[in-house]
Amino acid sequence: MNTNWTHPLEGQSVGKAFISYLVPSVLGMLVVAFNFIIDGIMVGHKLGSTAMAGIGIASPVYTLFVAMSLWIGMGGATLYSNAMGRKDITSAKQIFTKSIMLIMLVTLAIGYTAFTFKDKLVYSLGANAETFPFASDYMNIMLLFGFVFTIENALSVFVRNDGNPNTSMYAQITFAVANIIINYVTLYVLEWGVRGVALGTILSASLALLVLFTHFFKKTNNLTLTRFKWNNKLLASLLLIGFPSFLAELGMSVFSVSHNISMDRIAGTDGVASFTVLNYIHGVVLLAFLGLASAAQPLISYYHGASQVKRVQQTIRLATKTALTCGLLLLVVVQIGAPYFVQIFGNFSSGVTDNAVYGLRIFTFAYVFMGVNFVMSTYFQSVGNAKMAIWITAAREMIIMIALIAVLPSFFGVTGVWLAIPLSEMLVLATIAVYYRKRSLTDRINALRPDE
């Protein structure tokens, strides 16, 4: 390691640093999102709506692996950047080593354990007789080889936090382009069906991992594997700080399962298919917001470790303004283009198409609040306020959302299902506003107290 190396954030203005991370982070995520859209189009046109529904039902397994990689990856990377901000290079190296070892062991154990009761798992996620074969084929591959993209995903976070967001972006682009090519071959040339789609994901992640390995040959690299002793206190901090990221991804599983079950009960397979179409589009938006939050996280973590409070505040203001602007723009674009977005996935029945368009136009209101909630959760996570970060994540994707999706369909039918997420995001943002108002009031009261 180059001991004379200076972190790229040193000497840069906050605005310039934010843009230097924002562009590759969001661009990389959008390319990955574009890949998911192309995946959906190819599956929809080649295999039909039932296969799409099967993949949608099995997708929580993919989400769980991503959740594990982000739990440990984001927790470790946040502590890594905090340590780099304090110029504690030894601790930073140990944090990186522990994180990579932990993510490898945990995801291998989860994948092979879940594989032993795969059929029961498929049905518990909402499969029926029509969708089971497709969901099962997809899950077979993901459970056995999912550890590949968990390692790739976690390493991408560390590379970004090591001052190299461009290499993370190149890895994401490699994953996306390779996945499109491989899936075309497996679907249209080899005709391997859903299994080919899952295999394409694993092979593409392997190629992206090779791109990330190039970071280790750079002079600016500080990600060095080193000897370490297990430190329970450090491990607890890593898991606590990273837990909101795990919840965010796990919440996507809860989101998918709850909506699949509700739509299957209310509208059958066509209802599940319409939600799957919406979920492909929703995935693009989520990745864009995740890219925004991923751009802010290394800055906030480093500035917090270096005790640069004003820079932390400037970063948050820039990120929240960007998130709000993007949310409003998305609202307008989707309201106008909803029918066109749905049609690109295939020539479905009117029941599937009409319900997906109707759902999109309601669902899109969530994006006005969602981006800000993403940024605020990342902020609290990066400064060590895990309690508030956990609340934001758990409330928006589990606690409030589940309560709404359990109650609203009884009164509004399918409309109630589509309303659950927008109302959940709005209510969570209101709790953040209340938290800040109470904290501001407490600070003013403490300022008036005489020194003891």
C-alpha positions as CSV (number, residue, x, y, z in Angstrom):
1,M,0.0,0.0,0.0
2,N,1.2,3.5,-0.8
3,T,1.6,5.2,2.6
4,N,1.8,8.6,0.9
5,W,-1.5,8.2,-0.7
6,T,-4.1,10.9,-0.1
7,H,-7.8,10.1,-0.2
8,P,-9.5,11.6,-3.4
9,L,-12.0,13.4,-1.2
10,E,-9.3,15.5,0.4
11,G,-9.0,18.9,-1.2
12,Q,-12.1,18.5,-3.3
13,S,-15.2,20.7,-2.8
14,V,-18.3,18.9,-1.6
15,G,-20.1,19.6,-4.9
16,K,-17.3,18.3,-7.1
17,A,-16.9,15.2,-4.9
18,F,-20.6,14.5,-4.9
19,I,-20.8,14.8,-8.7
20,S,-17.7,12.6,-9.1
21,Y,-19.4,9.8,-7.2
22,L,-23.0,10.5,-8.3
23,V,-22.4,10.2,-12.1
24,P,-20.7,6.7,-12.1
25,S,-23.0,5.4,-9.2
26,V,-26.3,6.4,-10.9
27,L,-25.1,5.5,-14.4
28,G,-23.9,2.1,-13.3
29,M,-27.2,1.4,-11.5
30,L,-29.2,2.6,-14.5
31,V,-27.3,0.3,-16.8
32,V,-28.0,-2.6,-14.5
33,A,-31.7,-1.5,-14.4
34,F,-31.7,-1.4,-18.2
35,N,-30.4,-5.0,-18.1
36,F,-33.4,-6.0,-15.9
37,I,-35.8,-4.3,-18.3
38,I,-34.3,-6.2,-21.3
39,D,-34.5,-9.4,-19.2
40,G,-38.1,-8.7,-18.7
41,I,-38.8,-8.0,-22.3
42,M,-37.0,-11.2,-23.5
43,V,-38.7,-13.4,-20.9
44,G,-42.1,-11.8,-21.6
45,H,-41.8,-12.2,-25.4
46,K,-40.2,-15.6,-25.4
47,L,-41.7,-17.4,-22.4
48,G,-44.9,-15.4,-21.6
49,S,-46.6,-13.9,-18.6
50,T,-46.7,-17.1,-16.5
51,A,-42.9,-17.5,-16.7
52,M,-42.6,-13.8,-15.8
53,A,-44.8,-14.4,-12.8
54,G,-42.7,-17.5,-11.8
55,I,-39.5,-15.4,-11.9
56,G,-41.2,-12.7,-9.9
57,I,-42.2,-15.2,-7.2
58,A,-38.6,-16.6,-7.0
59,S,-37.0,-13.2,-7.1
60,P,-37.0,-12.7,-3.3
61,V,-34.2,-15.3,-3.2
62,Y,-32.1,-13.1,-5.4
63,T,-33.1,-10.2,-3.2
64,L,-32.1,-12.0,0.0
65,F,-28.6,-12.7,-1.3
66,V,-28.2,-9.0,-2.3
67,A,-29.5,-8.1,1.1
68,M,-26.8,-10.2,2.8
69,S,-24.1,-8.7,0.6
70,L,-25.2,-5.2,1.4
71,W,-25.7,-5.9,5.1
72,I,-22.1,-6.9,5.5
73,G,-20.7,-4.9,2.6
74,M,-22.3,-1.5,3.6
75,G,-21.6,-2.1,7.3
76,G,-18.0,-2.9,6.6
77,A,-17.5,-0.2,4.0
78,T,-19.0,2.5,6.2
79,L,-16.6,1.5,9.0
80,Y,-13.8,1.3,6.5
81,S,-14.4,4.9,5.3
82,N,-14.8,6.1,8.9
83,A,-11.4,4.6,9.6
84,M,-9.8,6.1,6.5
85,G,-11.2,9.5,7.5
86,R,-9.4,9.1,10.9
87,K,-6.3,8.0,9.0
88,D,-6.4,4.6,10.8
89,I,-5.2,2.5,7.9
90,T,-4.6,-0.7,9.9
91,S,-8.1,-0.9,11.2
92,A,-9.5,-0.2,7.7
93,K,-7.6,-3.1,6.2
94,Q,-8.8,-5.4,9.0
95,I,-12.4,-4.3,8.5
96,F,-12.2,-5.1,4.8
97,T,-10.7,-8.6,5.4
98,K,-13.3,-9.5,8.0
99,S,-16.2,-8.3,5.8
100,I,-15.2,-10.3,2.7
101,M,-14.6,-13.5,4.8
102,L,-17.9,-13.1,6.5
103,I,-20.0,-12.5,3.4
104,M,-18.5,-15.6,1.8
105,L,-19.2,-17.9,4.7
106,V,-22.7,-16.6,5.4
107,T,-24.1,-16.7,1.9
108,L,-22.7,-20.2,1.2
109,A,-24.4,-21.4,4.4
110,I,-27.8,-19.8,3.5
111,G,-27.8,-21.0,-0.1
112,Y,-27.1,-24.6,0.6
113,T,-29.4,-24.8,3.6
114,A,-32.3,-23.3,1.7
115,F,-31.7,-25.7,-1.2
116,T,-32.7,-28.6,1.0
117,F,-36.3,-27.5,1.3
118,K,-36.6,-25.6,-2.0
119,D,-40.0,-26.9,-3.0
120,K,-41.7,-25.8,0.2
121,L,-40.0,-22.4,-0.1
122,V,-41.3,-21.9,-3.6
123,Y,-44.9,-22.5,-2.6
124,S,-44.5,-20.3,0.5
125,L,-43.4,-17.4,-1.7
126,G,-46.8,-17.5,-3.5
127,A,-46.4,-20.0,-6.3
128,N,-49.3,-22.0,-7.6
129,A,-49.5,-25.0,-10.0
130,E,-48.9,-22.8,-13.0
131,T,-46.0,-20.8,-11.8
132,F,-44.2,-23.5,-9.7
133,P,-42.1,-25.0,-12.5
134,F,-40.7,-21.6,-13.6
135,A,-40.1,-20.4,-10.0
136,S,-38.4,-23.7,-9.1
137,D,-36.0,-23.7,-12.1
138,Y,-34.9,-20.1,-11.3
139,M,-34.4,-20.9,-7.6
140,N,-32.3,-24.0,-8.3
141,I,-29.5,-22.0,-9.9
142,M,-29.7,-19.0,-7.5
143,L,-29.5,-21.0,-4.3
144,L,-26.5,-23.1,-5.5
145,F,-24.4,-20.3,-7.1
146,G,-25.8,-17.1,-5.6
147,F,-22.7,-16.6,-3.5
148,V,-20.9,-15.4,-6.6
149,F,-22.9,-12.2,-6.9
150,T,-23.0,-11.6,-3.2
151,I,-19.2,-11.4,-3.2
152,E,-19.2,-9.2,-6.3
153,N,-21.8,-6.9,-4.9
154,A,-20.0,-6.5,-1.6
155,L,-16.6,-5.9,-3.2
156,S,-18.2,-3.3,-5.5
157,V,-19.2,-1.3,-2.4
158,F,-15.7,-1.5,-1.0
159,V,-14.1,-0.4,-4.2
160,R,-16.4,2.6,-4.4
161,N,-15.5,3.5,-0.8
162,D,-11.8,3.1,-1.6
163,G,-12.1,6.2,-3.9
164,N,-12.7,4.3,-7.1
165,P,-16.4,4.7,-8.1
166,N,-15.5,4.4,-11.8
167,T,-14.3,0.8,-11.5
168,S,-17.5,-0.1,-9.6
169,M,-19.4,1.4,-12.6
170,Y,-17.4,-0.5,-15.1
171,A,-18.1,-3.7,-13.2
172,Q,-21.8,-2.9,-13.3
173,I,-21.8,-2.2,-17.0
174,T,-19.9,-5.4,-17.6
175,F,-22.6,-7.3,-15.6
176,A,-25.4,-5.7,-17.5
177,V,-24.0,-6.1,-21.0
178,A,-22.9,-9.7,-20.4
179,N,-26.2,-10.6,-18.9
180,I,-28.2,-9.3,-21.9
181,I,-25.9,-11.2,-24.3
182,I,-25.9,-14.5,-22.3
183,N,-29.6,-14.4,-21.7
184,Y,-30.3,-13.9,-25.4
185,V,-28.2,-16.9,-26.2
186,T,-29.7,-19.1,-23.4
187,L,-33.3,-18.1,-24.3
188,Y,-33.4,-17.8,-28.0
189,V,-30.5,-19.9,-29.2
190,L,-30.1,-22.7,-26.6
191,E,-33.8,-22.4,-25.4
192,W,-32.9,-23.2,-21.8
193,G,-35.9,-21.3,-20.5
194,V,-35.9,-19.8,-17.0
195,R,-32.8,-21.8,-16.0
196,G,-30.9,-19.9,-18.6
197,V,-32.0,-16.6,-17.2
198,A,-30.7,-17.5,-13.7
199,L,-27.5,-19.0,-15.2
200,G,-26.9,-15.7,-17.1
201,T,-27.0,-13.8,-13.9
202,I,-24.3,-15.9,-12.3
203,L,-22.0,-15.9,-15.3
204,S,-22.4,-12.1,-15.6
205,A,-21.6,-11.5,-12.0
206,S,-18.4,-13.6,-12.4
207,L,-17.3,-11.4,-15.2
208,A,-18.0,-8.3,-13.2
209,L,-16.0,-9.7,-10.3
210,L,-13.0,-10.0,-12.7
211,V,-13.4,-6.2,-13.5
212,L,-13.4,-5.4,-9.8
213,F,-10.2,-7.4,-9.2
214,T,-8.3,-4.8,-11.4
215,H,-8.6,-2.3,-8.5
216,F,-6.1,-4.4,-6.6
217,F,-3.4,-3.6,-9.1
218,K,-3.8,0.1,-8.8
219,K,-1.3,2.2,-6.9
220,T,-4.1,3.9,-5.0
221,N,-5.5,0.6,-3.7
222,N,-5.9,0.3,0.0
223,L,-8.1,-2.9,0.0
224,T,-5.6,-5.4,1.3
225,L,-6.3,-8.7,2.9
226,T,-4.5,-9.0,6.2
227,R,-4.4,-11.1,9.3
228,F,-6.9,-10.3,12.0
229,K,-8.5,-11.6,15.2
230,W,-12.2,-11.8,15.5
231,N,-13.3,-8.8,17.5
232,N,-16.9,-9.2,18.7
233,K,-17.3,-5.5,19.3
234,L,-16.2,-4.6,15.8
235,L,-18.4,-7.4,14.4
236,A,-21.4,-6.1,16.3
237,S,-20.8,-2.6,15.0
238,L,-20.5,-3.8,11.4
239,L,-23.7,-5.8,11.6
240,L,-25.6,-3.0,13.3
241,I,-24.5,-0.3,10.9
242,G,-25.1,-2.5,7.9
243,F,-28.5,-3.8,9.1
244,P,-30.5,-1.0,7.5
245,S,-29.1,-2.0,4.1
246,F,-30.1,-5.6,4.8
247,L,-33.5,-4.5,5.7
248,A,-33.8,-2.4,2.6
249,E,-33.2,-5.4,0.4
250,L,-35.1,-7.8,2.6
251,G,-37.9,-5.3,2.4
252,M,-38.0,-5.8,-1.4
253,S,-38.6,-9.5,-0.7
254,V,-41.4,-8.6,1.7
255,F,-42.7,-6.2,-0.9
256,S,-42.7,-8.8,-3.7
257,V,-44.2,-11.6,-1.6
258,S,-46.9,-9.5,0.0
259,H,-47.9,-8.0,-3.4
260,N,-47.8,-11.4,-5.1
261,I,-50.0,-13.0,-2.5
262,S,-52.4,-10.1,-2.5
263,M,-52.6,-10.0,-6.3
264,D,-53.0,-13.8,-6.6
265,R,-55.9,-13.7,-4.1
266,I,-57.6,-10.7,-5.7
267,A,-56.9,-11.1,-9.4
268,G,-55.2,-14.6,-9.9
269,T,-52.2,-15.3,-12.2
270,D,-53.1,-12.2,-14.4
271,G,-52.8,-10.0,-11.3
272,V,-49.4,-11.5,-10.4
273,A,-48.2,-11.0,-13.9
274,S,-49.3,-7.3,-13.9
275,F,-47.5,-6.8,-10.6
276,T,-44.4,-8.4,-12.1
277,V,-44.4,-6.0,-15.0
278,L,-44.7,-3.1,-12.6
279,N,-41.9,-4.6,-10.5
280,Y,-39.5,-4.6,-13.4
281,I,-40.2,-0.9,-13.9
282,H,-40.1,-0.2,-10.2
283,G,-36.7,-2.0,-10.0
284,V,-35.2,0.6,-12.4
285,V,-36.3,3.4,-10.1
286,L,-35.1,1.7,-7.0
287,L,-31.7,1.2,-8.5
288,A,-31.5,4.8,-9.6
289,F,-32.3,5.9,-6.0
290,L,-29.8,3.3,-4.7
291,G,-27.2,4.8,-7.0
292,L,-27.9,8.3,-5.5
293,A,-27.6,7.0,-2.0
294,S,-24.5,5.0,-2.9
295,A,-22.9,8.2,-4.1
296,A,-23.6,10.0,-0.9
297,Q,-22.6,7.2,1.5
298,P,-18.8,7.2,0.9
299,L,-18.7,11.0,1.3
300,I,-20.7,11.1,4.5
301,S,-18.8,8.2,6.0
302,Y,-15.4,9.7,5.3
303,Y,-16.4,13.2,6.4
304,H,-18.0,11.9,9.5
305,G,-14.8,9.9,10.3
306,A,-12.7,13.0,9.7
307,S,-15.1,15.1,11.9
308,Q,-16.0,17.5,9.0
309,V,-19.5,18.3,10.1
310,K,-20.2,21.1,7.6
311,R,-19.2,18.8,4.7
312,V,-21.6,16.2,6.0
313,Q,-24.4,18.7,6.0
314,Q,-23.6,20.0,2.5
315,T,-23.6,16.5,1.2
316,I,-27.1,15.8,2.7
317,R,-28.5,19.0,1.2
318,L,-27.2,18.1,-2.2
319,A,-28.5,14.5,-2.1
320,T,-32.0,15.4,-0.8
321,K,-32.5,18.1,-3.4
322,T,-31.4,15.7,-6.2
323,A,-33.7,12.9,-4.9
324,L,-36.7,15.2,-4.7
325,T,-36.1,16.6,-8.2
326,C,-35.7,13.1,-9.6
327,G,-38.9,11.9,-7.8
328,L,-41.0,14.7,-9.3
329,L,-39.6,14.1,-12.8
330,L,-40.3,10.4,-12.5
331,L,-43.9,11.1,-11.5
332,V,-44.5,13.2,-14.6
333,V,-42.8,10.8,-17.0
334,V,-44.6,7.6,-15.7
335,Q,-48.0,9.3,-15.6
336,I,-47.6,10.1,-19.3
337,G,-45.8,7.0,-20.5
338,A,-47.3,4.2,-18.4
339,P,-49.1,2.4,-21.3
340,Y,-45.9,2.5,-23.4
341,F,-43.7,1.2,-20.6
342,V,-46.1,-1.8,-20.0
343,Q,-46.4,-2.7,-23.7
344,I,-42.7,-3.1,-24.2
345,F,-42.7,-6.3,-22.0
346,G,-45.0,-8.2,-24.3
347,N,-48.4,-8.5,-25.9
348,F,-50.4,-9.5,-22.8
349,S,-54.1,-9.9,-22.2
350,S,-56.1,-6.7,-21.5
351,G,-56.5,-7.8,-17.9
352,V,-52.7,-7.8,-17.4
353,T,-52.0,-4.7,-19.4
354,D,-54.8,-2.5,-18.0
355,N,-54.1,-3.5,-14.4
356,A,-50.3,-2.8,-14.8
357,V,-51.0,0.7,-16.3
358,Y,-53.5,1.5,-13.6
359,G,-51.1,0.3,-10.9
360,L,-48.2,2.3,-12.3
361,R,-50.0,5.6,-12.3
362,I,-50.9,5.1,-8.6
363,F,-47.6,3.6,-7.5
364,T,-45.5,6.4,-9.1
365,F,-46.6,8.9,-6.4
366,A,-44.3,7.0,-4.0
367,Y,-41.2,8.3,-5.9
368,V,-41.8,11.8,-4.7
369,F,-41.0,10.6,-1.1
370,M,-38.9,7.5,-1.7
371,G,-35.7,9.1,-2.9
372,V,-35.5,11.4,0.1
373,N,-36.2,8.5,2.4
374,F,-33.3,6.6,0.8
375,V,-30.9,9.5,1.3
376,M,-31.9,10.0,4.9
377,S,-31.6,6.4,5.8
378,T,-28.1,6.4,4.2
379,Y,-27.2,9.5,6.2
380,F,-28.2,8.0,9.6
381,Q,-26.4,4.8,8.7
382,S,-23.2,6.6,7.7
383,V,-23.0,8.6,10.9
384,G,-23.7,5.6,13.2
385,N,-27.3,6.4,14.0
386,A,-28.4,2.9,13.2
387,K,-31.6,3.2,15.3
388,M,-33.1,5.9,13.0
389,A,-31.8,4.2,9.8
390,I,-33.4,0.9,10.9
391,W,-36.7,2.7,11.6
392,I,-36.9,4.4,8.2
393,T,-36.1,1.1,6.4
394,A,-38.3,-1.2,8.4
395,A,-41.3,1.2,8.5
396,R,-41.4,2.0,4.8
397,E,-40.9,-1.6,3.5
398,M,-42.3,-3.7,6.3
399,I,-44.2,-2.3,9.3
400,I,-46.3,0.4,7.7
401,M,-46.4,-1.2,4.2
402,I,-47.6,-4.6,5.6
403,A,-50.3,-2.9,7.7
404,L,-51.5,-1.0,4.7
405,I,-51.5,-3.9,2.3
406,A,-53.3,-6.0,4.9
407,V,-56.1,-3.4,5.4
408,L,-56.6,-1.4,2.2
409,P,-57.6,-4.2,-0.2
410,S,-60.6,-5.0,2.0
411,F,-61.9,-1.5,1.2
412,F,-60.5,-0.6,-2.2
413,G,-59.7,-4.0,-3.8
414,V,-56.7,-3.9,-6.3
415,T,-56.5,-0.1,-5.8
416,G,-55.7,-0.8,-2.2
417,V,-52.7,-2.9,-3.2
418,W,-51.3,-0.2,-5.4
419,L,-51.8,2.5,-2.7
420,A,-49.9,0.7,0.0
421,I,-46.4,1.8,-1.1
422,P,-47.1,5.5,-1.8
423,L,-48.9,6.0,1.5
424,S,-46.1,4.1,3.3
425,E,-43.3,6.3,1.9
426,M,-45.3,9.5,2.7
427,L,-45.9,8.4,6.3
428,V,-42.3,7.5,6.8
429,L,-41.1,10.9,5.5
430,A,-43.5,12.5,8.0
431,T,-41.8,10.6,10.8
432,I,-38.4,11.9,9.7
433,A,-39.8,15.4,9.8
434,V,-41.2,14.8,13.3
435,Y,-37.8,13.4,14.5
436,Y,-35.9,16.5,13.2
437,R,-38.4,18.8,14.8
438,K,-38.1,17.1,18.2
439,R,-34.3,17.0,17.9
440,S,-34.2,20.7,17.0
441,L,-36.4,21.5,20.0
442,T,-34.2,19.4,22.3
443,D,-31.1,21.2,21.1
444,R,-32.7,24.6,21.7
445,I,-33.7,23.6,25.2
446,N,-30.2,22.3,26.0
447,A,-28.7,25.6,24.7
448,L,-30.8,27.5,27.2
449,R,-29.7,25.5,30.2
450,P,-26.9,26.9,32.3
451,D,-23.6,25.0,32.3
452,E,-23.3,22.6,35.2
